[in-house]
Amino acid sequence: MKYSIKTKATLAIVALMSMLVSGTALAQMDEFPRTPDGKPDFSGIWQAMTNAHYNVEPSAARYGPNPRAMGAISAFPATLGIVEGGRIPYTEAALRQRDANRDNAIDLDPLAKCYMPGVPRANYMPFPFQIVQSEEVILIAYEFAESNRILYVDQPEIVSQVDAWMGHSNAHWEGDTLVVRVTGQMPDTWFDRSGNHHSWEMVVEERWTPRGPNHVDYSATITDPNTFTRPWVISVPLYRHVREDMQLLEFKCAEFAEEYLFGEFRKEGTPIGNPGQVIDNRD
């Protein structure tokens, strides 16, 4: 087959661009920090840029629970979703439960009570989290509710003894991808503020794959035959904060949930919260 000079030039340009793109991808991987044993070093402060905290499925903006009292502040923004394929494959009974949760989410969402968010929800909330990595264990500390979890690397003999809000995490490496199996989570956690839920039988397989010096592709496969007709996957990019003075701040939300949970028992005339708390310390 003969090509014209113009076609040959076009093919040459395409080939050159492909080489440049491939070279750039390899260079980015080379720039990702590594530990002394050569593994990707995820240490740092990370955060997702997504509205999936409101709904992991694609959805339009909608009214919130208190439009008369709060106006647009309580509204739910639109979200592209992070569920591969768009929809969660619920069983019929589980879908009815999701709808009931959504209708009364302001009262039923565990986060309103400052319960730990569980996995994977903790990773795409609008709060940063910090990873501290060693060869045998990886610690993830979350700003919300001071939640945290330990990933036991290549230690399958360490198993969950009791269920916990953040579950039990066993990890291993597949090349440059960190694979984490999360079991033993409380059945009370949700995936978002729209009532998407699971049962005690849920198993989460996370995959953390570096894609650039400050970018990780995060995915999680959800398996729970009590709630879903098949396993399903969420995926979302995570970004490392590069601000030099970036740090996790305190959000001990338990004190903010006290009135919500126990306000009816507060003695009349006593103040709500901490009346001496300084909100603006510029003075």
C-alpha positions in Angstrom: 0.0 0.0 0.0 1.4 3.4 -1.0 0.9 6.5 1.0 1.1 10.1 -0.2 3.7 12.4 1.3 1.0 14.2 3.3 -0.3 10.9 4.7 3.2 9.8 5.7 3.8 13.1 7.4 0.5 12.7 9.3 1.4 9.2 10.4 4.8 10.3 11.5 3.3 13.1 13.6 0.8 10.7 15.2 3.6 8.3 16.0 5.7 11.0 17.5 2.8 12.3 19.6 2.2 8.8 20.9 5.8 8.4 21.9 5.7 11.8 23.7 2.5 10.9 25.6 3.9 7.5 26.6 7.2 9.1 27.6 5.3 11.7 29.7 3.3 9.0 31.5 6.5 7.1 32.3 8.1 10.3 33.5 5.1 11.1 35.7 5.4 7.6 37.3 9.1 8.1 37.8 8.3 11.3 39.6 5.9 9.6 42.1 7.7 9.4 45.4 8.9 5.9 46.4 9.8 4.2 49.6 13.3 2.8 50.2 12.1 -0.6 49.0 10.9 0.9 45.7 7.1 0.9 46.4 5.0 4.0 45.6 4.9 6.2 48.7 1.4 7.4 49.3 2.5 9.5 52.3 0.8 12.9 52.3 -2.5 14.6 52.6 -5.1 13.7 50.0 -8.6 14.7 49.0 -11.2 13.8 46.3 -12.8 16.6 44.2 -16.3 15.3 43.7 -19.9 15.7 44.8 -20.2 11.9 45.3 -20.5 12.6 49.1 -24.1 13.7 48.2 -24.8 10.8 45.8 -22.5 8.2 44.3 -25.0 7.8 41.4 -25.4 10.5 38.8 -28.1 12.9 39.8 -29.5 16.4 39.1 -29.5 19.1 41.8 -32.5 18.7 44.1 -34.2 20.2 47.2 -32.6 19.5 50.6 -34.4 18.6 53.8 -35.2 22.1 55.0 -35.8 24.4 52.0 -38.1 26.8 54.0 -35.6 27.3 56.8 -32.3 27.1 54.9 -33.0 27.8 51.3 -30.3 26.8 48.9 -27.9 25.9 51.7 -29.6 22.6 52.3 -29.9 21.8 48.6 -28.1 18.8 47.1 -25.9 19.7 44.2 -25.8 17.8 40.9 -23.2 15.0 40.7 -21.6 13.1 37.8 -21.5 10.0 40.0 -18.6 7.6 40.6 -20.5 4.3 40.1 -19.2 2.5 37.0 -22.2 2.0 34.7 -24.2 4.7 36.6 -26.5 2.6 38.8 -26.1 0.5 41.9 -27.4 -3.1 41.2 -29.7 -3.3 44.2 -32.0 -6.2 45.0 -35.7 -5.2 45.0 -35.9 -5.2 48.7 -32.6 -3.2 49.1 -33.8 -0.6 46.6 -37.0 0.0 48.6 -34.8 0.4 51.7 -32.6 2.9 49.8 -35.7 4.9 48.9 -36.9 4.9 52.5 -33.4 6.1 53.6 -33.4 8.9 51.1 -36.8 10.1 52.2 -35.6 10.5 55.7 -31.9 11.0 55.3 -31.6 14.0 57.6 -32.6 11.7 60.5 -31.1 8.4 59.3 -27.7 9.3 57.8 -25.1 8.1 60.4 -22.9 11.1 59.8 -25.6 13.3 61.4 -24.7 11.5 64.7 -21.0 11.9 64.0 -20.5 8.2 63.4 -17.4 7.2 61.4 -18.2 7.1 57.7 -16.7 3.7 56.9 -15.0 2.6 53.7 -15.2 3.7 50.9 -17.2 6.8 51.9 -14.4 8.3 54.0 -12.2 8.6 50.9 -14.5 10.9 48.9 -16.0 13.1 51.6 -15.3 16.8 51.4 -12.6 16.5 54.0 -8.9 15.7 53.6 -7.1 12.6 54.9 -3.5 11.9 55.6 -1.5 8.7 54.8 1.6 7.7 56.7 3.3 4.7 55.1 5.8 2.2 56.3 6.8 -1.2 54.9 4.4 -3.3 57.1 1.6 -1.0 57.9 -0.1 2.1 56.4 -2.0 4.5 58.6 -4.8 6.6 57.1 -6.1 9.4 59.4 -9.3 11.2 58.3 -10.3 14.7 59.4 -14.0 13.9 59.8 -14.7 12.6 63.3 -10.9 11.8 63.7 -11.6 8.5 62.0 -8.6 6.3 61.2 -7.6 2.9 59.9 -4.5 0.7 59.7 -3.7 -1.2 56.5 -1.8 -4.4 57.3 0.6 -5.0 54.4 1.3 -8.6 53.5 0.1 -9.8 56.9 -3.0 -12.0 56.0 -2.7 -13.7 59.4 -4.0 -10.5 61.0 -7.8 -10.9 60.8 -10.7 -8.9 62.1 -11.8 -9.9 65.6 -14.9 -7.7 65.9 -16.8 -5.5 63.4 -15.8 -1.8 63.4 -17.0 1.4 61.8 -13.9 1.6 59.6 -13.6 -2.2 59.2 -10.4 -4.2 59.0 -7.9 -3.7 56.2 -5.5 -6.2 54.8 -3.3 -5.0 51.9 -0.8 -6.3 49.4 1.0 -5.0 46.3 0.2 -5.8 42.7 3.0 -4.0 40.9 2.6 -0.3 41.7 -1.0 -0.8 42.8 -1.9 -1.1 46.5 -4.8 -3.6 46.8 -6.7 -3.5 50.1 -9.4 -5.9 51.2 -11.8 -4.3 53.8 -14.0 -6.6 55.9 -15.8 -6.5 59.2 -17.6 -3.1 58.7 -20.6 -2.1 60.7 -23.8 -2.4 58.6 -25.0 1.0 59.6 -22.6 3.1 57.4 -23.9 4.6 54.1 -22.2 5.4 50.8 -23.5 8.9 50.7 -26.2 11.3 51.9 -28.8 9.8 49.5 -29.4 6.7 51.5 -27.3 4.2 49.5 -26.5 1.4 51.9 -25.1 -2.1 52.4 -25.3 -5.0 54.9 -22.9 -6.6 57.4 -21.8 -8.9 54.6 -20.2 -6.2 52.5 -16.6 -6.7 51.4 -14.7 -3.8 49.7 -11.6 -4.3 47.6 -9.8 -1.0 47.1 -7.2 -0.3 44.5 -4.8 2.7 44.8 -2.8 3.3 41.6 -0.4 6.2 41.1 -1.0 8.1 37.9 1.2 11.2 38.4 3.3 12.8 41.1 0.2 14.1 43.0 -2.6 12.0 41.5 -3.9 8.6 42.4 -6.6 6.6 40.7 -8.8 5.1 43.4 -11.4 2.4 42.8 -13.4 0.1 45.1 -15.3 -3.1 44.2 -18.3 -3.6 46.4 -19.5 -7.2 47.0 -22.6 -7.8 49.2 -25.0 -10.5 48.1 -27.5 -9.5 50.8 -28.0 -6.1 49.2 -26.7 -6.2 45.6 -27.4 -8.6 42.7 -23.7 -8.5 41.6 -20.4 -6.8 42.6 -20.1 -3.2 41.4 -17.3 -0.6 41.2 -16.8 3.0 42.1 -13.8 5.0 40.8 -12.6 8.5 41.6 -9.3 10.4 41.3 -7.6 11.5 44.5 -5.2 14.5 44.6 -2.3 15.2 47.0 -2.3 18.6 48.6 0.8 20.5 47.7 0.3 23.5 50.0 3.4 23.6 52.2 1.5 24.3 55.4 -1.3 21.9 54.7 -2.4 19.8 57.7 -5.4 18.0 59.1 -7.5 20.2 61.3 -9.7 19.0 64.1 -13.3 18.2 63.4 -14.4 16.4 66.5 -18.0 16.4 65.5 -19.4 14.6 68.5 -20.0 17.9 70.3 -22.0 19.2 67.4 -24.2 16.1 67.4 -25.0 16.4 71.1 -28.0 18.7 70.7 -29.3 16.6 67.8 -29.1 13.4 69.8 -29.8 14.6 73.4 -31.2 18.1 73.1 -34.5 17.0 74.5 -32.8 16.2 77.8 -31.0 19.6 78.1 -32.0 21.5 81.2 -34.0 24.6 80.2 -31.9 27.8 80.3 -28.5 26.0 79.8 -26.5 27.2 76.7 -26.1 25.0 73.7 -22.5 24.1 72.8 -19.5 26.0 74.2 -20.5 29.6 74.8 -16.8 30.5 75.3 -15.6 29.2 72.0 -13.6 31.6 69.9 -14.7 31.4 66.3 -12.6 34.3 64.8 -9.3 34.7 66.6 -8.1 37.8 64.7 -8.8 40.0 67.7 
